[in-house]
Amino acid sequence: MKVLVNNSLYEMGRKEYRGVLKVASKQIQCGIYAVEKDGICELRKDTFDSKEELKKAVAEYAAKGFKVHYNLQIGGGAV
């Protein structure tokens, strides 16, 4: 799996990739933390003020063929 982080491309196995996604998911609330397509994943930090805005963005990525990793939580603090 190839992972794009801040314009740097890293190659890793599936197990390491799942670990990276787990860490990334804890860093963002109500937002998209990764998009994946054709064996390449881009880590993102897209935050939204409402669940509706987030769902719209997820649908837009999905319509383009991306698998979208996101959190729907609102409030609280990021770890």
N, C-alpha and C positions, 0 to 999 in steps of 0.2 A: 504494500500500500504506500502511495506517495502522499505526503502531507505538506501543504503549503502554510507556513507560519511567517507572517511579516515579510513577505517577498523572498523567503528562503525555503527551498524544497528539501524535504527529508524523506528517506525511504525507510520503512520499518515493517515488521511482521504484523499480522492481525492482532495478536495479543498485546503488543505494545501500542498499537493504534487504539484499541479499546480502552487502554489505560489513559491515553492522552485525552480521549473523548470524555472519560469520567472526570478527569481533572478540569477540563474546559467547562463541563456542565455545571460545576460548582462555582464558577467564576461569574456567572451571568444569571440574572432573573428576568423573566418576561422578555426573552430575546432569543435570537438565533446565535448559536455558538459554533456551528459547522455546517457546511454544505458539501455533498459528495456526489461525484459523477465520474464514470469511466475509470475507476480505480484511483482517482485523485480526490483528496479531501482538502478543502480550504477552511482553516480555522477563522472564525469571525467573532465580532463582539457587537452585534446589532441589537440595540435595546429599543423597547417600545413602551409608550405610556399606557397602552391599553391592550387587552387580549384581542380585541377586534383588529387593531392595526397589525399585531403579530400574526394572527391567522391569515390576514390578507397577504402579508409578505411571504409566509410559508406557502400559500397557494400559488403565488407567482413563481417561486423557485420550483415547486413541484411541477407546474405546467411546463417548465423548461427542461424537465427530466432529472432534476436534482433530488437526492434524498436529503431531507432537511433535519438537522438535529437542533432542538429548541427546548426551552423551558417556558411554562405558562405562569409561573409564580409571580405575584406582584407583592411588593413590600418586603420588609425584613432586610437583612444585610447579606452581602456576598461573602463567602468564606475565602 
